[in-house]
Amino acid sequence: MIGRSTMDQIDSEVTQAAAGSGESGEVVGRVDMPVTVEHSVPVVDSTTGISESGDFGNSTGDVEEEALPAASGGTGEEASGDSVTESLTISEVVEEAESGEIIEEDTGSSTTGTEAVEETAASSAGTTTAAYRNNAMATAHAAVEDVKTKILESKRKFGLIKLRDRKEISDVKDAINKLNTLIHGAVPGAGDEQLYAVQIETICQDYESLIQSLRNLQTYINTKSKPSDQERSMLGMADQIISQSTDELERFRIIRTNYLTGILVTGTSWMEALYTMRAVSLDMGNVITKGGGTSELYQQTLTENGTSTTSFIKPEERLVELNMVDLPASILEKYAEAGGDEARALIGRVLASPDLNKIKENINTLLDRWTEHIDQGLKDNALVEATVSDADPKTIEAFGGRDIFRPFLMYAVKKSNEYYTGHDRGGIAAGAIVSDRNISTSRAANRFGLGDIVAGSEMVMLTREDGSIVRANAMEGVVGEGITEMSKLIGMSQENNMELTLTGNAAKELFELQIFDLICGQLDRHTGNYMAFYDETPKNEAGEGGRYTVTGIKAIDNDMSFGEMSARRMNLGVGAQQTLGVEFDRTGAAKLPDKVSVPFISRQFYDRIMSPLTDDLLTFEQMDIRSKAELDALHERFRSIQQQVSALVSGGKMLVIEDEDEYERIYNERVLAAFASGKLAGSYVTTVLSQMQQR
């Protein structure tokens, strides 16, 4: 199928042809005559597959996905040359218009496709019957062409089709919005039993409304003769949410008759109840080993049918508020608070040292030095030891030795980086839980069909050995042979003088992770924060050759995300983010970047981004762990990315690939050529390619 670039005007010959066919004498409200629309295709360099403007357009005979949003129901057509002609029947145009109301931004008025035809036909009522018959076909065509033009102008101007949602979809959105509003409200106090009963009854009713609206949507889709791929995917989404909602509804019904029974604490929000319902219970007796570095960490390994899986369980952690004016003093104070009696005694001795000012200066110097190697992270033992060795002897003496100073330094590095990245850049409130953002990332990844490239994480109610129960996160352990951090693999390639390459699939996963991280507001993604799955081809007997081939990736350490960072700050490229580079003027018209950052994505990912339900399902899945302000920021970022992706695809800057066998060809023929010629903008892929070149 051929991609559609930014659309030009509808061919004027269509109207003339329609007028000429009006001699049939029949008054027709829906006519199956082809409507011809011509789209320009960028001129492409036959050697690189890149247009003169830097677009990822087609070379003759190449396959490129459609540029129109999937919501339009359009499909691409195979073609070659500089233009492509697409035939749509007028009935298809009217059907597209009838699916919602065209929103006219300037006037605020709206007209459906059938209304446009009927109003135009009615205006001819004063003419003779013969004249009416002679002009009926032309009138119908002209009216439909007007509808089609407005739809195309809306697509071109806004990157998305500005159509009002069908009632079935609107009902789902409304039900989720009502439920989300109440879930974020406070639970009535112990003296407000009546208000408590009213609120929990309303929650139950909202769940019932959501379930019914989803079933209505399924019924609508199932009754269509030819549902689109996107509509079929909605059936699966609806099944999932119906099942989850039914379970949660039953749990709320239980606490409806048991006022504040052990599940809720008076004065908390309903989020606490929903969190408890969605969490998995885990007893410390099931945890095989435990370890840790700067935080409490447990490891669990389970074997089923001969296959072992590892999870890491970490009690919830909050963003420690630091005084950046006197960072060393603030960290010393927080370390004492977090470490118990022994830590308080240690910090007391350090604060009493006559060399305290020099110790604080030395701590600052070590923290500044660490930021130069942030990609390696705290897992790099050699870097940790080197930094400890650089400490001033008086600092080591004040702490009572290297072994005691080492855990303090690791704590200082982690907490200072979290506060600067999370609070100052990402809008995570001081004192907010940070570890459960791994859960938010995991849930969102599943919503976008990216569960295979993001480490899974779920909520756990952990019963400790002393009987206390704490909220915790269970995170998928990404371990095994042929798996390591990308930063380490790059280092292995350089150290062993072996080639390092990406497959087309690995490149696709990095491109999609980049877009996904923008939606999540992820600020800490670097080559040390995602794992690389690789194959190794050893050197020959002469010690030559040898290659590491990255076949896929999986993102880890996802807690610096889902803050209150706005779309505006996201689009400025805050922190480690790589933006898409699309700008919009005051009228909403898109200005596309000269160099593309993400040249292609999969059809599945594209459809999830463009689905009219994705935004609202994100709310449903996150409302137990994300604040109202964080959800509002998430929706703002998502809508911005949705608009940018649509504009890039419509403008021929980004390909949507349906056949996964095409990833390899497009990566090798186009992406690598664009990188070599400097036509590929900064991205996760270019970061890896640039570091590969340093070998």
C-alpha positions in Angstrom: 0.0 0.0 0.0 1.3 3.5 -0.9 1.6 6.2 1.6 -0.3 9.5 1.2 1.6 12.7 1.7 0.0 16.1 2.6 -3.1 16.3 0.4 -3.7 18.9 -2.2 -7.1 20.1 -3.4 -9.8 17.8 -4.8 -9.7 17.6 -8.5 -12.2 20.0 -10.0 -13.0 17.6 -12.7 -15.0 15.5 -10.2 -17.6 18.2 -9.9 -17.8 18.6 -13.6 -18.2 14.9 -14.1 -20.9 14.7 -11.5 -22.8 17.5 -13.1 -22.6 15.8 -16.5 -24.1 12.6 -15.2 -27.2 14.3 -13.9 -29.3 13.2 -16.8 -30.5 10.0 -15.2 -33.5 11.7 -13.8 -33.3 9.9 -10.5 -33.1 11.7 -7.2 -30.3 10.0 -5.3 -29.2 10.7 -1.8 -26.2 8.3 -1.8 -24.4 7.7 -5.1 -21.6 5.1 -5.8 -19.6 7.1 -8.3 -15.9 7.3 -7.8 -14.5 10.4 -6.3 -10.9 11.0 -7.5 -8.5 12.5 -5.0 -4.9 13.1 -6.1 -2.1 13.2 -3.5 1.4 14.3 -4.2 4.3 11.9 -3.3 7.7 13.4 -2.4 10.5 13.1 -5.0 12.8 10.5 -3.6 16.5 9.9 -4.0 16.7 6.4 -5.6 19.9 5.6 -3.7 18.9 6.6 -0.2 15.1 6.3 -0.3 14.9 9.8 1.1 13.3 12.8 -0.6 15.1 16.0 -1.4 13.5 17.6 1.6 14.6 14.8 3.9 11.2 13.0 3.9 11.0 9.3 4.2 8.9 9.2 1.0 8.7 6.4 -1.6 11.1 5.4 -4.3 9.4 3.9 -7.3 7.7 0.7 -6.3 8.4 1.0 -2.6 5.7 0.3 0.0 4.8 3.0 2.4 1.9 3.0 4.8 -1.0 5.4 4.7 -0.6 8.9 6.0 -4.2 9.4 7.1 -5.1 8.6 10.7 -6.5 5.1 11.1 -9.7 6.6 12.5 -10.6 7.8 9.0 -11.0 4.3 7.8 -8.9 5.0 4.8 -6.5 2.4 3.3 -3.4 2.9 1.3 -3.1 1.8 -2.3 0.0 0.4 -4.1 1.4 2.7 -6.8 4.6 4.0 -8.2 5.8 7.3 -9.6 5.2 10.9 -8.4 1.5 10.7 -7.7 -1.2 8.3 -6.7 -4.9 8.4 -7.5 -7.3 7.1 -4.9 -10.9 6.2 -5.8 -13.5 6.5 -3.2 -17.3 6.1 -3.9 -19.5 9.0 -2.9 -21.4 6.6 -0.5 -18.1 6.0 1.3 -17.5 9.7 1.6 -21.0 10.3 3.0 -20.6 7.3 5.3 -17.4 8.8 6.6 -19.1 12.1 7.2 -22.1 10.5 8.8 -19.9 8.8 11.5 -19.8 12.1 13.3 -20.3 15.9 12.9 -17.8 17.9 11.0 -16.5 20.6 13.4 -15.9 24.0 11.7 -13.3 25.7 13.9 -14.0 29.2 12.7 -17.8 29.4 13.0 -18.5 26.7 15.5 -21.3 25.4 13.3 -21.6 21.8 12.3 -23.3 19.9 9.5 -23.6 16.2 9.0 -23.1 14.6 5.5 -26.7 13.7 5.0 -27.9 17.1 6.2 -25.7 18.8 3.6 -27.2 16.7 0.8 -30.8 17.2 2.1 -30.4 21.0 2.6 -28.9 21.4 -0.9 -31.7 19.3 -2.5 -34.4 21.2 -0.6 -33.1 24.5 -1.9 -34.1 23.4 -5.3 -37.8 23.0 -4.3 -38.9 26.1 -6.3 -37.7 24.7 -9.6 -39.7 22.6 -11.9 -39.7 18.8 -11.5 -37.8 18.3 -14.7 -35.1 20.8 -13.7 -34.9 19.3 -10.3 -34.4 15.8 -11.8 -31.8 17.1 -14.3 -29.8 18.8 -11.5 -30.3 16.2 -8.7 -27.2 14.2 -9.5 -25.0 17.3 -9.8 -26.6 18.7 -6.6 -25.8 15.5 -4.6 -22.3 15.4 -5.9 -21.6 19.1 -5.2 -22.9 18.7 -1.6 -20.9 15.6 -1.0 -17.8 17.2 -2.5 -18.2 20.1 -0.1 -18.4 17.6 2.8 -15.3 15.8 1.5 -13.4 19.0 1.1 -14.1 20.1 4.7 -12.9 16.7 6.0 -9.7 16.9 4.0 -9.1 20.4 5.1 -9.6 19.4 8.7 -7.1 16.5 8.3 -4.6 18.8 6.7 -4.9 21.5 9.3 -5.0 19.6 12.5 -3.4 16.3 11.6 -6.5 14.5 13.0 -10.0 14.2 11.7 -12.1 16.7 13.8 -15.2 14.5 14.0 -17.3 14.2 17.1 -17.2 10.8 18.7 -20.0 8.4 18.1 -22.5 8.1 21.0 -21.2 4.6 21.9 -17.7 6.0 22.3 -18.8 9.2 24.1 -20.7 7.1 26.6 -17.6 5.1 27.5 -15.6 8.4 27.9 -18.3 9.9 30.1 -18.5 6.9 32.3 -14.7 6.8 32.8 -14.6 10.5 33.5 -17.3 10.3 36.2 -15.7 7.3 37.8 -12.2 9.0 37.8 -13.7 12.2 39.4 -15.2 10.3 42.3 -12.2 7.9 42.8 -10.0 11.0 43.4 -12.4 12.3 46.1 -11.9 11.9 49.8 -13.6 9.1 51.7 -16.1 10.5 54.2 -15.1 10.4 57.8 -16.3 8.0 60.5 -19.3 10.3 61.4 -20.6 10.5 57.8 -21.9 7.0 57.3 -24.8 8.2 55.1 -22.5 10.2 52.8 -20.2 7.2 52.6 -23.1 5.0 51.5 -24.2 7.5 48.9 -20.6 7.8 47.4 -19.9 4.1 47.3 -23.3 3.5 45.7 -22.5 6.1 43.1 -19.1 4.4 42.4 -21.0 1.1 41.9 -23.4 2.8 39.5 -20.5 4.4 37.6 -18.9 1.0 37.1 -22.2 -0.4 35.9 -22.6 2.4 33.4 -19.0 1.8 32.2 -19.7 -1.9 31.7 -22.9 -1.2 29.8 -21.4 1.4 27.6 -18.6 -0.9 26.7 -21.1 -3.6 25.8 -23.1 -1.2 23.7 -19.9 -0.3 21.8 -19.2 -4.0 21.2 -22.7 -4.5 19.9 -22.3 -1.5 17.5 -19.0 -2.9 16.1 -20.3 -6.4 15.8 -23.3 -5.3 13.8 -21.1 -3.6 11.2 -20.7 -5.5 8.0 -17.0 -4.4 7.6 -15.6 -3.2 10.9 -12.1 -1.6 10.6 -9.0 -3.0 12.1 -9.1 -0.3 14.7 -12.7 -1.1 15.6 -11.8 -4.8 15.9 -9.0 -3.9 18.3 -11.6 -2.0 20.4 -13.5 -5.3 20.9 -10.4 -6.7 22.7 -9.9 -3.5 24.8 -13.6 -3.6 25.8 -13.4 -7.2 26.9 -10.4 -6.4 29.1 -12.0 -3.4 30.8 -15.3 -5.2 31.2 -13.6 -8.0 33.0 -11.6 -5.7 35.3 -14.6 -3.5 36.0 -16.8 -6.4 36.9 -14.2 -7.6 39.4 -13.7 -4.2 41.0 -17.5 -3.6 41.1 -18.0 -6.7 43.1 -15.3 -5.6 45.5 -16.8 -2.2 46.0 -20.2 -3.9 46.7 -18.5 -5.8 49.5 -17.2 -2.7 51.3 -20.5 -1.0 50.6 -22.0 -3.2 53.4 -18.9 -3.1 55.6 -18.2 0.4 56.5 -14.4 1.2 56.4 -13.5 -2.5 57.1 -9.8 -2.7 57.2 -9.5 -1.6 53.5 -9.8 2.1 54.0 -8.4 4.6 56.4 -10.8 7.4 57.3 -9.9 10.6 55.4 -8.0 9.0 52.6 -9.2 9.0 49.0 -11.1 6.3 47.2 -7.8 5.7 45.4 -6.6 3.8 48.4 -9.5 1.3 48.2 -9.0 0.8 44.5 -5.2 0.4 45.0 -5.9 -2.4 47.5 -8.3 -4.1 45.1 -5.8 -4.1 42.3 -2.8 -5.1 44.3 -1.5 -8.7 44.6 -0.9 -10.1 48.1 2.6 -11.5 48.8 4.0 -13.1 51.9 7.7 -12.8 52.8 7.8 -16.5 53.2 7.5 -16.8 49.4 10.6 -14.6 48.8 13.6 -16.7 48.3 16.5 -14.2 48.6 16.8 -10.6 49.4 19.5 -8.0 48.6 19.7 -4.4 48.0 22.0 -1.4 47.5 20.5 2.0 48.3 17.0 0.7 49.2 15.2 -2.3 50.6 15.0 -4.9 47.8 13.8 -8.5 47.7 14.2 -11.1 45.0 11.7 -13.9 44.1 12.3 -16.7 41.6 9.5 -18.9 40.6 9.6 -22.0 38.4 6.7 -23.3 36.4 6.8 -26.0 33.8 10.5 -25.9 33.8 10.7 -22.1 33.2 12.1 -19.8 35.9 11.0 -16.2 36.2 12.6 -13.6 38.5 10.9 -10.7 40.1 12.4 -7.9 42.3 10.1 -6.6 45.1 10.7 -3.1 46.5 8.7 -1.4 49.1 7.4 2.0 48.0 9.8 4.9 48.0 9.0 8.6 48.0 10.8 11.4 46.3 13.1 12.8 49.0 12.9 16.6 49.2 16.4 18.2 49.2 17.7 21.7 49.7 19.7 22.3 46.5 21.3 25.4 48.0 23.1 23.2 50.6 22.8 19.8 49.0 25.5 18.0 51.1 23.9 19.1 54.4 20.4 18.1 53.1 21.6 14.7 52.1 23.4 14.1 55.4 20.1 14.9 57.2 18.0 12.7 55.0 20.4 9.8 55.3 20.2 10.0 59.1 16.4 10.0 58.9 16.3 7.0 56.6 18.9 4.8 58.2 17.8 4.4 61.8 19.9 4.7 65.0 23.2 3.6 63.5 22.9 6.1 60.6 21.9 8.9 63.0 25.0 8.2 65.1 27.2 8.2 62.0 25.9 11.5 60.7 26.2 13.0 64.1 29.9 12.3 64.1 30.3 13.7 60.6 28.5 16.9 61.5 30.7 17.3 64.6 33.9 17.0 62.5 36.1 20.2 62.5 36.5 19.6 58.7 32.8 19.6 58.0 33.0 22.4 55.4 35.7 20.6 53.5 33.8 17.3 53.7 30.7 19.0 52.2 32.7 20.5 49.4 34.2 17.1 48.7 30.7 15.5 48.6 29.6 18.2 46.1 32.7 17.5 43.9 32.0 13.8 43.8 28.3 14.3 42.9 29.3 16.7 40.1 31.8 14.2 38.8 29.2 11.4 38.8 26.9 13.2 36.5 29.4 12.9 33.7 28.9 9.1 33.9 25.2 8.9 34.6 24.6 6.3 31.9 26.6 3.7 33.8 24.5 4.1 36.9 25.0 2.7 40.3 25.3 -0.8 38.9 28.8 -0.1 37.6 30.9 -1.3 40.5 34.2 -0.1 38.9 32.8 3.4 38.7 31.5 3.3 42.3 34.9 2.2 43.5 36.7 4.8 41.4 34.5 7.5 42.8 35.0 6.4 46.4 38.8 6.3 45.8 38.6 9.9 44.7 37.2 11.0 48.0 39.3 13.2 50.2 41.1 11.3 53.0 39.5 13.5 55.6 36.0 12.6 54.2 36.8 8.9 54.5 38.2 9.4 58.0 35.1 11.3 59.1 32.8 8.4 57.9 35.0 5.8 59.5 36.4 4.1 56.4 35.6 3.4 52.7 33.1 0.6 53.4 31.0 3.0 55.5 31.3 5.9 53.1 30.4 3.8 50.0 26.7 3.3 50.8 26.3 6.9 51.8 27.8 8.1 48.5 25.4 5.7 46.6 22.5 7.1 48.5 23.6 10.7 47.8 24.0 10.0 44.1 20.6 8.3 43.8 18.6 10.8 45.8 20.1 14.0 44.3 19.6 12.7 40.8 16.0 11.7 41.6 15.2 15.1 43.0 16.8 17.1 40.2 15.4 14.9 37.4 12.0 14.1 39.0 11.1 17.3 40.8 12.9 20.1 39.0 12.5 18.8 35.5 9.6 16.3 35.6 7.1 17.9 37.9 7.1 15.1 40.4 6.0 16.5 43.8 8.4 16.3 46.7 7.3 13.5 48.9 5.3 11.8 46.1 5.8 8.0 45.6 8.3 7.4 42.8 8.6 3.6 42.7 5.0 3.1 41.6 5.7 5.0 38.4 7.2 1.7 37.2 3.7 0.3 37.5 2.2 3.2 35.6 4.8 2.7 32.8 4.1 -1.0 32.6 0.3 -0.5 32.4 0.7 2.2 29.8 3.0 0.0 27.8 0.4 -2.7 27.7 -2.2 -0.2 26.6 0.0 0.8 23.6 0.9 -2.8 22.7 4.5 -2.3 24.0 4.5 -4.8 26.9 7.3 -6.8 25.3 9.7 -3.8 25.4 9.0 -2.4 28.9 9.7 -4.4 32.0 6.5 -5.5 33.7 5.6 -4.2 37.1 2.6 -4.7 39.4 1.4 -3.6 42.8 2.0 -5.8 45.8 0.7 -5.8 49.4 3.9 -7.3 51.1 3.6 -9.0 54.4 6.9 -8.7 56.2 8.4 -11.3 58.6 7.2 -9.2 61.6 3.6 -9.3 60.3 3.5 -5.7 59.1 2.0 -5.0 55.6 3.6 -2.5 53.3 2.8 -1.4 49.7 5.4 -2.5 47.3 6.2 -3.0 43.6 7.1 -6.3 42.0 9.2 -5.7 38.9 10.1 -8.2 36.2 13.7 -9.3 36.3 15.3 -8.9 32.9 18.1 -11.3 33.3 19.7 -14.2 31.4 22.3 -15.0 28.8 22.5 -12.7 25.9 20.9 -9.8 27.9 22.7 -6.8 29.2 22.4 -3.0 29.5 22.9 -1.3 26.1 25.7 0.8 27.7 27.6 -2.3 28.7 27.1 -4.0 25.3 28.6 -0.9 23.7 31.5 -1.1 26.1 31.9 -4.8 25.3 32.0 -4.0 21.6 34.7 -1.4 22.1 36.8 -3.5 24.5 36.7 -6.6 22.4 37.0 -4.8 19.1 33.8 -6.4 17.7 31.2 -4.9 15.5 27.9 -3.9 17.0 24.7 -3.7 14.9 21.0 -3.3 15.3 18.4 -5.3 13.6 15.4 -3.5 12.0 13.2 -4.8 14.8 15.5 -3.4 17.5 15.5 -0.1 15.7 11.7 -0.1 15.5 11.5 -0.9 19.2 13.8 2.0 20.1 11.8 4.4 17.9 8.5 3.4 19.5 10.1 3.5 23.0 11.1 7.1 22.3 7.6 8.2 21.5 6.2 6.2 24.4 8.7 7.9 26.8 7.4 11.3 25.6 3.9 10.3 26.4 4.9 9.0 29.9 7.1 12.1 30.6 10.1 9.8 31.1 13.2 11.9 31.9 15.8 9.3 32.7 16.1 7.2 29.6 19.7 6.5 28.6 21.7 3.5 27.4 22.0 2.2 30.9 18.3 2.2 31.4 17.2 -0.3 28.9 18.4 -3.9 28.3 19.6 -5.2 25.0 18.9 -8.7 23.8 21.8 -9.7 21.5 23.3 -12.5 19.5 27.1 -13.0 19.4 29.0 -14.1 16.4 32.5 -15.0 17.6 35.7 -13.9 15.8 37.4 -16.4 13.4 40.6 -18.3 14.2 42.6 -15.4 13.0 41.0 -13.2 15.6 39.1 -11.2 13.0 35.5 -10.3 12.6 33.1 -10.9 15.4 29.8 -9.1 16.0 27.2 -8.4 18.6 23.7 -8.1 17.0 21.0 -6.4 19.0 17.7 -8.1 18.2 15.4 -6.3 20.8 15.3 -4.1 23.8 13.5 -3.8 27.1 13.2 -0.6 29.2 14.0 -0.8 32.9 14.2 1.7 35.8 11.1 3.6 34.7 10.3 5.6 37.9 11.3 9.0 36.7 8.1 9.5 34.8 4.4 10.4 35.1 5.0 13.7 36.8 3.1 17.0 36.1 5.4 17.9 33.2 3.4 19.8 30.6 3.4 19.1 26.8 5.1 22.4 26.3 8.1 21.3 28.4 8.1 17.9 26.8 8.3 19.4 23.4 11.3 21.5 24.5 13.3 18.3 25.0 13.7 18.4 28.8 16.2 16.0 30.3 17.1 13.0 28.2 14.1 13.2 26.0 14.3 13.2 22.2 11.4 15.2 20.7 9.5 14.7 17.5 10.1 18.3 16.5 6.6 19.2 15.1 5.4 22.7 15.8 1.9 24.1 15.4 1.0 27.7 14.7 -2.0 29.6 16.3 -4.4 28.3 13.7 -3.3 24.7 14.4 -1.4 24.2 11.2 1.6 21.9 11.5 5.2 22.9 10.8 7.1 19.7 10.2 10.9 19.4 11.0 13.5 19.3 8.3 15.1 16.2 9.8 13.0 13.3 11.1 13.6 11.8 14.5 11.4 8.7 14.2 11.2 7.6 10.6 8.9 4.6 11.0 6.7 2.8 13.5 4.5 -0.3 13.4 0.9 -0.3 12.3 -0.2 -1.7 15.7 1.5 1.1 17.7 0.1 3.7 15.3 -3.4 2.4 15.7 -3.2 2.4 19.5 -2.0 6.1 19.4 -4.9 7.0 17.1 -7.6 5.0 18.8 -10.4 7.3 20.2 -10.4 5.3 23.4 -6.7 5.2 24.3 -6.8 8.5 26.2 -9.7 7.5 28.4 -8.5 3.9 29.0 -5.2 5.4 30.3 -7.2 7.3 32.9 -9.1 4.1 33.9 -5.9 2.1 34.3 -4.0 4.8 36.2 -6.6 6.4 38.5 -5.6 4.4 41.6 -2.0 5.5 41.6 -1.8 8.8 39.7 -3.1 12.1 41.0 -5.6 14.2 39.2 -2.9 16.7 38.2 -0.6 13.9 36.9 -3.4 12.5 34.8 -4.2 15.9 33.4 -0.6 16.3 32.4 -0.5 12.7 30.9 -3.5 13.5 28.7 -2.0 16.8 27.6 1.2 15.0 26.5 -0.6 12.2 24.9 -2.8 14.5 22.8 0.3 16.5 21.7 2.0 13.3 20.6 -1.1 12.0 18.9 -1.3 15.3 16.9 2.4 15.2 16.1 2.5 11.6 14.9 -0.5 12.2 12.7 1.1 15.3 11.2 4.3 13.4 10.5 2.6 10.5 8.9 0.3 12.8 6.9 3.3 14.8 5.8 5.3 11.8 4.6 7.9 12.2 7.3 7.0 9.0 9.2 6.2 5.6 7.8 3.6 3.3 9.3 4.7 -0.3 8.6 2.2 -3.2 8.6 4.5 -6.0 7.5 7.2 -6.6 10.2 9.4 -8.2 7.5 9.8 -4.6 6.1 11.6 -3.3 9.3 14.9 -4.7 8.2 14.8 -3.4 4.7 13.7 0.1 5.7 16.2 0.3 8.5 19.1 -0.8 6.3 18.1 1.1 3.1 16.7 4.3 4.6 17.5 4.8 8.2 21.2 4.0 8.0 21.5 6.1 4.8 19.8 9.0 6.6 22.1 8.7 9.5 25.2 8.6 7.3 24.0 11.7 5.4 23.1 13.7 8.5 19.4 13.7 7.7 18.3 11.8 10.8 17.5 14.0 13.8 18.5 13.1 17.4 16.8 9.9 18.6 17.4 6.8 20.7 18.7 5.1 17.6 21.1 7.9 16.6 22.5 7.8 20.2 23.3 4.2 19.8 24.7 4.6 16.3 26.9 7.5 17.3 28.4 5.5 20.2 28.9 2.5 17.9 31.0 4.8 15.6 33.4 5.4 18.5 34.6 1.8 18.4 
